[in-house]
């Protein structure tokens, strides 16, 4: 994926229309660390964060409590209060000195919930293969080609990946490039082509672009 800011990250939905979230390590202005996630589809410019020593859900007396609180963007930081803050709950009543500012210090990538991991990773005759359609929020997805390694894509998957990284290339062009040796490591298995991620990324970065030179 290209280097992008938080606002420029693509947004995905799971088949049940819940957002695919991305996890971050954050630290507040007093050195307290937390785990945060985005919800770019339904709550842009908001981070939901909880202290790093607490789980995302706490069960007490048979009831489950979420420890994430909403932090709103202000410039390069986000303001809010932690879940274990003990004071007025109305934002206008929280003293300014108790409001914290958090900053993202590490990007942990997209989060795959258990229920979607079961779908994405099941029904494969080879360990390490994903149902790529499910992971991108599409129902279905292709079964892996026999002999396909975890770092290889089919032509349709390569086309979808190119579009995802904002370098759209039609399937026929990818097939032509593989056939003529323009994609390093591409190999033909039966009637199918397998495209390595590294080879495709190099091709996308160096292929001739249309238009005036």
Secondary structure, DSSP 8 states (H G I E B T S, - for coil): -----GGGS---B-TTS-B--EEEEEEETTS-EEEEEE-TTTSTTEEEEEETTS-SEEEETTEEEE--EEEEEETTEEEE--TT--S--SGGGS-GGG-EEEEEEEEEEE---HHHHHHHHSS-SSTT---HHHHTT-SS-----TT--TTEE-HHHHHHHHHHTT----HHHHHHHHHTT-STT-EEETTEEEEEHHHHHHHHHHS--SS--
